[in-house]
Amino acid sequence: MFVAPANTDLLLSEAQKQQLYLKLVEQLNKDFALANEPLDFPEGSTPIEIKIGLHEKIYFLIQHKFAEYLNLLYIIDVPEKEIKSLNGSDIAELSEQVAFLILKREWQKVWFRNRY
């Protein structure tokens, strides 16, 4: 049964522990490219680089390219109710929470593909 880790750090360490970290990075790169917002994390990216880079990209999209941000969420298939439950008063905090939701959904895809 799939149980998502509680935060970004736990999620990334779980991906490493299950030796699916590279697959997670590949999935992130693939889905961002599909949304025409490439991330291009190299294979050797550390978890902290992934966490910071993803947060910065989401922050930028919310601030400057909101339609593309919404399209990205749709392509990745982040549940709308989870996005709506977030507090949007602080954009930096919001972008961090959205980055976690994106990672969580991408991790779910990678985990299921590996498991089944």
Residue pairs with C-beta under 8 A, 6 or more apart in sequence:
2 108
2 111
2 112
2 115
4 11
4 104
4 107
4 108
5 11
5 13
5 14
5 104
5 107
7 100
8 51
8 99
8 100
8 103
9 47
9 51
11 100
11 103
11 104
11 107
12 21
12 24
12 47
12 50
12 51
12 103
13 47
14 107
15 21
15 23
15 24
15 107
15 110
16 47
18 111
18 114
20 110
20 111
20 114
21 47
22 43
23 110
23 113
23 114
24 103
24 106
24 107
24 110
25 41
25 43
25 45
25 50
27 106
27 109
27 110
28 39
28 41
28 50
28 54
28 102
28 103
28 106
29 38
29 39
29 40
29 41
31 72
31 75
31 76
31 106
32 38
32 39
32 57
32 72
33 39
34 75
35 68
35 71
35 72
35 75
35 76
36 68
37 57
37 61
37 65
37 68
37 72
39 53
39 54
39 57
41 49
41 50
41 53
45 53
50 103
51 99
54 99
54 102
54 103
55 95
55 96
55 99
57 99
58 69
58 95
58 96
58 98
58 99
58 102
59 91
59 92
59 95
61 68
61 69
61 72
62 69
62 91
62 94
62 95
62 98
63 91
72 102
73 83
73 98
73 102
76 102
76 105
76 106
77 105
78 98
78 101
78 102
78 105
79 101
79 105
82 101
83 98
83 101
86 94
86 97
86 98
87 93
87 94
88 94
